[in-house]
Amino acid sequence: MQPQPEAAAPQRPADIELACFPLGDVTLAVDVQQLREVARCPSLTPLPRAPSLIEGVVDLRGRVIPVVDLGRALLDRPIEDDPLARVAVIECDGLVFGLRVGAAADIVTLSTAALEEPPALATHAGYDVVRAVVRRENAPPALVISVEHLLERIYRSARAVEGQ
């Protein structure tokens, strides 16, 4: 008698960890796999003629990192100078950069099944910064940003500087 193959365990949706940052009345989230660290926001050194979305650079742990103010990049209003402000160091497509955020991150773990598509009207209109929406109990939805599309927005701001 041959041994019977074991029945495959039911597939459970994968979990994802998100770092959630408050940004005014909005909660934005990034995939923790793209997050290197969250550090206090040191003073920025301006970069002359840099892309308009790059606020400046910081020396963080022996590495010079460009910093983008996430509030200015996504909501057209900068993060206020506040002792709670932080720099979320992100790595994407081999690039390391900082996102200036209003406060330290809350890390949440949830099933990928909990990620919903952004509203169709927004995506059909070309809106591509938010890649998913997460409903939260007793709180407004969290918006999972596409770091890749944020990088594209930075590149476009660089082309705007070159065109001046």
N, C-alpha and C positions, 0 to 999 in steps of 0.2 A: 504494500500500500504506500503510495507516494504522499508526502506531506502536502497538506492543502495550503495554498498561499494565504497569508494573513489578509484579512479585509483591510483595505486602506482606511486610515482614520479620516473622519470627515474633515474637509478643508475648513480651517478657521481663518477668517480674514486676518491679514497681517496687522500688526499694531504699528503705529507711527507716534513718534515723540515730537511735540511742537513746543518751541519757545515762544511764549506770548508776551507782547510788549504793549502797554497802554500808550495810545497816541491821541491825546484829547479824549473825545467820546468814542473812539474807535479802538478795538483791540486787533493788532496785527500779529501774525504768527509766521515763523519760519521753521523749516524742517531742522531738527537738532543735528542731523547729519551734516548740514552746511554750517553749523555754528561751531566755531573754535573756542570762544570764550566770551564772557561779558565782563568788562572792566570799567572802573571809574573813568569818567570822561576827562582826560588831561586837557590842558590848553592846546588849541590847534595852531599850527603854523600855516599861514595862508600860502597857497601855491599860485604865483602870478600866472595869469592867462590859462589857468586850468579850466576844464569843463565846468560850466556854471553850477552843476550839482555837487561838485567836490568842494566841500567847505575848507579843506586844508589837510594837513598830514599830522600824525602823532608818532612819537617814538614810543613804541610799546614792546617791552621785553626785548629790546635790542633790534627791533625791526621797524622801519618807517612804513606806516600804513595810511593810505588815503582814507578820508572819512566823508561820508555822505550823510547829510541831515535827512533822516527818513521823513520827518514832518514836511520839510520843504519839497522833497522829491515827490511825495505822494499827495499831500494835502495843501500844498502851497502856503504853508505856515511853518516857520522854523520851530524846533524844539526850544523851549525856554531855558535860559541858563538857570539851572537848578541843581542843588547838591545831589538829587536823586538821578540826574541824567547819567546815562551810561553809553559806552560804545560796545555794540555787539560785533565781534570780529567774525566775519563770514568768509568762507572759502567756496568759490564757485568757478568751474572751468579753469582751474589752475591759478585763479586770481584771489588774492587776499585783500580785503578792504573792510572798513568799519562802517557800521550804520549807527548814527547817533540817535538814541532812543530816549524816551522820557524817564524810564525807570528800569530796574533789573527785571529779568524775565521770570515768569512762572512757567514751569515745564509741565505739560500735560501729556499723558499717554492715552491714546484712544485707537479704536479700530479704524482701519482705512475705510471701512464701510460707512463711518460717520462723516466722511468728507463728502460734501455735496458740490456740484458744479456751480459756478457763479451764475447769476441770472442770464438767461439766453439773450435778452435785449442788450445787456451790456457787452457780452462777447460778440454778438453780431455787429455791434457798433465799433468793434475794434479794440475794446477794453481787454487788456491782457495781463495786467499787473497782478490781479487776484486769480490764483489757480484753483482755489477751493474755499468753501465756506463751511464753518463748523457751528452748528446750533449748540447753544449752551443754556442750561436750565437757569432761569431767573436772571439772565444777562443777555445783552445783545450778541448777535453772532460774532465769532472771531473770523477774520479774513486771513487766509493763508496766502502770503505773497509769493509770486514767482520771482526768485532772486535773478534768474536768467533774464527775465523781461525788465527788471529794474536795471540790470547792467546795460541792456539795450537802450534804455532811457538815458543813462549816463553817456553812452557812446553818442547818442543823438545830440545831447547837450554839448558834447565836444565839437561836433561838426558845426553846430550853431556858432561857437566861439571862433572856429577857423573861418567861417563865412563873413565875419565882421570886418 
